[in-house]
Amino acid sequence: FEVCFGGILAWFFGVLGLFSHQELGSPEEKPQFPGASAEFVDHLEFIQPNVLAGIPVYRVMDRQGHVLRPSEDPQLPKEQVLKLYKTMTLLNTMDRILYESQRQGRISFYMTNYGEEGTHVGSAAALEPSDLVFGQYREAGVLLYRGYPLELFMAQCYGNANDPGKGRQMPVHYGCRERHFVTISSPLATQIPQAVGAAYAIKRADASRAVVCYFGEGAASEGDAHAGFNFAATLECPIVFFCRNNGYAISTPTAEQYRGDGIAARGPGYGLLSIRVDGNDVFAVFNATREARRRAVAENQPFLIEAMTYRLFPPPPSQNSREFRPGRIGHHSTSDDSSAYRSVDEVNYWDKQDHPISRLRHYLLHRGWWDEQQEKGWRKNSRKMVLEAFEQAEKEPKPPPHLLFSDVYLEMPPRLRRQREELERHLETYGEHYPLQHFQK
């Protein structure tokens, strides 16, 4: 009797509890808040930032150039793989010469791309020629892959009369309308919301194009990055955000930049489809960019690619060296001395063990598509091409001073006309005090 009576009481109070929970809102009911998709819980617990394992790094090749899984091999034809390699090494050669020219006082500033060539060329190869590119200032390889002439690279860095920007920009601030490469600007991350706006315009025009926006992990700390990510997701824009995470934002290592798991981890929070790739593996970069670009156009969705890499330093020219190796620690730019915040051993490890050019070269050698004789001949020819363009750029005059006042307004306002006339009178009177012989008449 006691057992039966106890069971009846338990059943009775259970029914009362069920009705009570249903009235107050049971834990099984889902929240109806419009701002998130979630479940109710009845215990207090804060989400730990390191509760999940790190986002994995997608790769295709190992460090010796062997494809790890045949199904991931993009099966690029020999001619295209050779173009990838030659573009990367040509960029490397141009970097070495222009860096040294800045150190000799021939140009005012330069930023190398050494160690990040795989991110440029692998992504550029996966794009369509009409796709719009917003670069930061370390994407020269994208333009080079698209056929931008060496002469114009040099003209821009020298600011001479052949410079499409008419000498108004700092060196390495390239741009080319014909190749759909928006002119680079100095402030970090300003290109990110601009790129999203362009992608939204492309979506509204129903054009089968994508926008690709490059930036570094340091720029991802700027407010413009967060605004751009959010607008791209909410407006469903066909854009690929491409972050080069090279470990340092000038003198600041990633450990001092953020506490989360890199940049790709931020994507899901904004509603971006995200992936982390080995930036030293040109095929991994190619595969990720090609698929992100395809889906961005087909589905009107934004994607985030975080390419893990390491910034090195261009070595001094050497006719005997068989590898592209740095002579000393790599710097953020010619305004930086990275020996203050990283060691020679750290840089040498990445150069010798995990370099994008060496990895692709190993792949070519394994396939029998390249040999030492071809390597020696190409390096000699590429150096000759860069030096010829370099010497020609030095001979060209600077743009005429009156161009300072043009290309701002459709019709020049009176105040600018007066300023231009004042400059002309000043130079006529005091011209002997200025190096006018170096400027185009």
C-alpha positions in Angstrom: 0.0 0.0 0.0 2.8 2.4 0.9 4.6 1.7 -2.4 1.4 2.2 -4.4 0.4 5.3 -2.5 4.0 6.8 -2.9 3.8 6.1 -6.6 0.5 7.8 -7.0 1.8 10.9 -5.1 4.9 11.0 -7.3 2.8 10.8 -10.4 0.4 13.5 -9.0 3.2 16.0 -8.2 4.9 15.2 -11.5 1.8 16.2 -13.3 1.6 19.4 -11.3 5.3 20.1 -12.1 4.7 19.5 -15.8 1.8 22.0 -15.9 3.9 24.4 -13.9 6.9 24.1 -16.3 4.6 24.5 -19.3 3.1 27.7 -17.8 6.5 29.2 -16.9 8.3 28.0 -20.0 10.0 24.6 -20.0 13.7 24.1 -20.7 12.7 22.1 -23.8 11.2 25.2 -25.4 13.5 27.2 -27.7 14.0 30.9 -27.1 12.1 33.1 -29.4 14.5 36.1 -29.3 15.1 37.4 -32.8 18.8 38.2 -32.3 20.2 34.7 -32.0 19.6 31.0 -32.6 20.1 29.2 -29.3 18.8 26.9 -26.5 17.8 27.6 -22.9 20.1 26.3 -20.2 19.5 26.2 -16.4 23.1 26.5 -15.2 25.5 29.4 -15.2 28.5 28.9 -17.4 30.6 31.4 -19.4 31.9 30.4 -22.8 35.6 29.8 -22.7 37.6 31.3 -25.7 39.8 28.2 -26.0 37.1 25.6 -25.5 37.4 24.3 -29.1 40.5 23.0 -30.8 42.2 25.4 -33.2 40.8 25.7 -36.7 42.7 23.2 -38.9 45.0 24.4 -41.8 44.0 23.0 -45.2 47.0 22.0 -47.4 47.5 20.0 -50.6 51.3 19.5 -50.6 53.8 18.7 -47.9 56.9 20.7 -47.5 58.8 18.5 -50.0 56.3 19.2 -52.7 54.4 15.9 -52.6 50.7 15.9 -53.0 49.2 14.3 -50.0 45.8 13.3 -51.4 45.4 12.9 -55.2 41.8 14.0 -55.1 42.9 17.4 -53.8 45.4 18.0 -56.6 43.9 20.8 -58.8 45.5 19.0 -61.8 46.7 22.3 -63.3 48.4 21.9 -66.7 52.2 22.2 -66.9 52.0 25.6 -68.6 50.0 27.1 -65.7 52.1 25.6 -63.0 55.2 27.0 -64.7 53.5 30.4 -64.8 52.8 30.2 -61.1 56.5 29.5 -60.4 57.9 32.1 -62.8 55.6 34.7 -61.4 56.6 34.0 -57.9 60.3 34.0 -58.7 60.1 37.1 -60.9 58.3 38.9 -58.0 61.1 37.7 -55.7 63.7 39.2 -58.1 61.9 42.5 -58.4 61.7 42.7 -54.6 65.4 42.2 -54.1 66.3 44.9 -56.6 63.8 47.5 -55.5 64.6 46.9 -51.8 68.3 47.5 -52.5 67.4 50.6 -54.6 65.6 52.1 -51.6 68.6 51.3 -49.4 70.8 53.2 -51.9 68.4 56.2 -51.8 67.1 55.8 -55.3 63.4 55.5 -54.2 61.8 56.6 -51.0 60.1 53.5 -49.7 59.5 49.8 -50.5 57.6 46.8 -49.1 58.7 43.3 -50.0 56.5 40.3 -50.6 59.2 37.7 -49.8 57.7 34.6 -48.2 54.2 35.5 -49.2 54.4 34.8 -53.0 52.2 31.7 -52.7 49.3 33.7 -51.4 49.4 36.2 -54.2 49.9 33.9 -57.1 47.8 31.0 -55.9 44.8 33.2 -55.3 45.3 35.3 -58.5 45.3 32.1 -60.6 41.9 31.1 -59.2 40.2 34.3 -60.1 38.5 35.4 -63.4 40.2 38.3 -65.2 37.2 40.5 -64.6 37.0 40.0 -60.9 37.7 43.2 -59.0 40.7 43.2 -56.6 41.2 45.5 -53.6 44.7 45.1 -52.4 46.5 46.3 -49.3 50.1 46.9 -50.3 51.6 43.4 -50.4 49.7 42.0 -53.4 52.1 42.9 -56.2 52.1 39.3 -57.3 48.4 39.5 -58.1 49.0 42.3 -60.6 52.1 40.5 -61.9 50.2 37.4 -62.6 47.6 39.4 -64.5 50.3 40.7 -66.8 51.1 44.1 -65.3 54.4 45.2 -67.0 57.6 45.4 -65.0 58.1 48.9 -66.5 54.9 50.2 -64.8 55.9 48.6 -61.4 59.2 50.5 -61.7 57.5 53.7 -62.9 55.2 53.7 -59.9 58.0 53.2 -57.4 60.0 55.9 -59.0 57.0 58.2 -59.5 58.2 59.1 -63.0 56.3 60.5 -66.0 55.2 57.0 -67.0 53.5 56.3 -63.7 49.7 55.9 -64.2 49.3 57.6 -60.8 51.4 60.6 -62.1 53.9 60.4 -59.2 51.3 61.2 -56.5 51.5 58.0 -54.5 54.1 56.4 -52.3 55.9 53.5 -53.9 54.1 50.1 -54.0 50.7 51.8 -54.2 49.8 50.2 -57.6 46.6 50.4 -59.5 45.3 49.3 -62.9 41.8 49.9 -64.3 42.4 47.6 -67.2 43.3 44.7 -64.9 40.5 45.5 -62.4 43.0 46.3 -59.6 41.8 49.2 -57.5 44.6 51.6 -56.5 46.2 50.8 -53.1 45.8 53.3 -50.3 48.1 53.6 -47.3 45.6 53.6 -44.3 45.0 50.1 -43.1 41.7 48.4 -43.8 40.0 51.3 -45.6 39.7 49.0 -48.6 37.6 46.5 -46.8 34.2 48.4 -46.6 35.0 49.8 -50.0 35.3 46.3 -51.4 32.0 45.3 -49.8 30.3 48.3 -51.4 31.7 47.3 -54.8 30.5 43.7 -54.2 27.0 44.9 -53.4 26.9 47.0 -56.5 28.0 44.0 -58.6 25.2 42.0 -56.9 22.6 44.6 -57.8 23.9 44.7 -61.4 23.5 40.9 -61.5 27.0 40.6 -62.9 28.8 37.2 -62.7 31.8 38.7 -61.0 33.3 38.6 -57.6 35.3 41.0 -55.5 38.4 39.9 -53.7 39.7 41.9 -50.8 43.2 41.4 -49.4 44.5 42.5 -46.0 46.8 41.4 -43.2 46.0 40.1 -39.8 47.0 43.4 -38.4 44.5 45.2 -40.5 41.8 42.8 -39.3 42.1 44.6 -35.9 40.8 47.9 -37.5 37.2 48.9 -37.1 36.8 49.0 -40.9 37.3 45.2 -41.0 34.5 44.5 -38.6 32.1 46.8 -40.4 33.0 45.3 -43.7 32.5 41.7 -42.5 29.1 42.6 -41.0 27.9 44.5 -44.1 29.0 41.7 -46.4 27.1 39.1 -44.5 23.9 41.0 -43.9 23.8 42.3 -47.5 24.9 38.8 -48.9 27.6 40.2 -51.1 29.7 38.1 -53.6 33.1 38.8 -52.0 36.1 36.8 -50.8 38.0 38.3 -47.9 41.6 37.1 -48.2 43.6 37.6 -45.0 47.4 37.0 -45.1 48.4 36.1 -41.6 52.2 36.3 -41.6 52.6 36.5 -37.8 53.4 40.1 -37.4 51.8 43.5 -37.9 55.0 45.4 -38.2 56.5 45.2 -34.7 53.5 43.5 -33.1 53.3 39.7 -33.0 50.0 38.0 -33.2 50.1 37.1 -29.5 49.9 40.8 -28.8 47.3 41.5 -31.4 44.5 39.2 -30.4 43.6 36.4 -28.0 41.3 34.4 -30.2 42.2 31.7 -32.8 43.4 33.9 -35.6 41.2 35.6 -38.1 39.2 32.7 -39.6 37.6 32.1 -36.2 35.9 35.5 -36.5 34.1 34.5 -39.6 31.3 32.4 -38.2 30.4 35.1 -35.7 29.7 37.5 -38.6 28.0 34.8 -40.7 31.0 34.3 -43.1 31.9 30.9 -44.5 35.5 30.6 -43.4 38.6 28.4 -44.0 42.2 28.5 -42.9 44.8 27.4 -45.5 48.5 26.9 -45.7 49.6 30.1 -47.4 53.0 28.5 -48.4 51.1 25.9 -50.4 50.2 27.5 -53.7 47.7 24.7 -54.6 45.9 24.9 -51.3 45.5 28.7 -51.8 44.3 28.0 -55.4 41.7 25.4 -54.4 40.3 27.5 -51.5 40.1 30.7 -53.6 38.6 29.0 -56.6 35.8 27.3 -54.6 35.1 30.5 -52.5 35.0 32.6 -55.7 32.7 30.1 -57.4 30.2 29.9 -54.5 30.4 33.7 -53.8 29.2 34.3 -57.4 26.7 31.5 -57.5 25.1 32.0 -54.1 25.8 35.7 -53.3 27.6 34.8 -50.1 30.8 36.3 -48.5 33.7 34.0 -47.7 36.7 34.5 -45.5 40.1 32.8 -46.2 42.9 33.0 -43.7 46.2 32.1 -45.4 48.9 31.2 -42.8 52.3 32.3 -44.0 55.5 34.0 -42.8 57.1 37.2 -44.1 60.8 36.9 -45.0 63.4 39.1 -46.5 64.7 39.2 -50.1 68.3 37.9 -50.2 71.1 39.9 -52.0 71.7 38.8 -55.6 73.8 35.7 -55.8 74.8 33.8 -59.0 75.8 30.7 -57.1 72.9 30.1 -54.6 70.5 27.4 -55.7 67.7 28.6 -53.4 66.0 31.9 -52.7 67.3 32.6 -49.2 67.3 35.7 -47.1 70.5 37.4 -46.2 69.2 38.7 -42.9 66.0 39.2 -41.0 62.9 40.2 -42.9 61.4 43.6 -42.3 57.8 44.8 -42.5 59.0 47.6 -44.8 62.0 49.8 -45.4 60.8 51.8 -42.4 61.1 48.9 -40.1 63.9 47.0 -38.3 62.5 43.6 -37.3 65.7 42.5 -35.6 64.3 44.3 -32.6 61.4 41.8 -32.3 62.4 38.5 -34.0 65.4 36.4 -34.2 67.6 35.2 -37.1 66.9 31.6 -36.1 63.2 32.1 -36.4 63.4 33.6 -39.9 65.9 31.0 -41.1 63.6 28.2 -40.0 60.8 29.4 -42.2 63.0 30.2 -45.1 64.8 26.8 -45.1 62.0 24.5 -44.0 58.8 26.0 -45.4 59.2 28.4 -48.3 56.4 28.7 -50.9 58.9 29.0 -53.8 61.0 26.0 -52.7 57.9 23.9 -52.2 56.5 24.5 -55.7 60.0 24.0 -57.1 60.1 20.6 -55.4 56.8 19.8 -57.0 58.0 20.8 -60.5 61.2 18.7 -60.0 59.1 15.6 -59.0 57.0 16.0 -62.1 60.0 16.3 -64.3 58.8 19.8 -65.5 61.9 21.7 -64.3 65.6 21.1 -63.8 68.7 22.9 -62.6 69.6 24.2 -66.0 66.2 25.8 -66.5 66.4 27.3 -63.1 69.7 28.9 -63.8 68.6 30.2 -67.1 65.3 31.6 -65.8 66.9 33.3 -62.9 69.4 35.0 -65.2 66.7 36.1 -67.6 64.3 37.3 -64.9 67.1 39.4 -63.4 67.9 40.9 -66.7 64.2 41.8 -67.4 63.9 43.5 -64.0 67.2 45.4 -64.4 66.3 46.6 -67.8 63.0 48.0 -66.5 64.8 49.4 -63.5 67.3 51.3 -65.6 64.7 52.6 -67.9 62.6 54.0 -64.9 65.7 55.8 -63.6 66.1 57.6 -66.9 62.5 58.9 -67.1 61.8 62.4 -65.9 59.3 63.2 -63.1 55.8 64.3 -64.1 55.4 68.1 -64.7 54.6 70.0 -61.5 51.3 71.4 -62.8 49.8 67.9 -62.5 49.6 68.6 -58.8 46.3 70.4 -59.5 44.6 68.1 -62.0 42.3 65.1 -61.7 40.5 66.2 -58.5 37.6 68.1 -60.0 35.8 67.7 -63.3 36.2 71.5 -63.8 39.1 73.1 -61.9 37.7 75.6 -59.4 39.1 79.2 -59.4 41.1 78.8 -56.3 43.1 75.9 -57.8 43.7 77.9 -61.0 45.1 80.8 -58.9 47.4 78.3 -56.9 48.6 76.8 -60.2 49.4 80.2 -61.6 51.2 81.2 -58.4 53.4 78.1 -58.6 54.2 78.8 -62.3 55.3 82.4 -61.4 57.3 81.1 -58.4 59.2 78.6 -60.5 59.8 81.2 -63.2 61.4 83.5 -60.6 63.2 81.0 -58.4 63.5 78.0 -60.7 67.3 77.8 -60.3 66.7 76.7 -56.7 64.7 73.6 -57.8 65.8 70.5 -59.7 63.5 71.3 -62.6 65.8 69.5 -65.0 64.5 66.2 -63.5 60.9 67.1 -64.4 59.1 66.7 -67.6 58.6 70.1 -69.4 
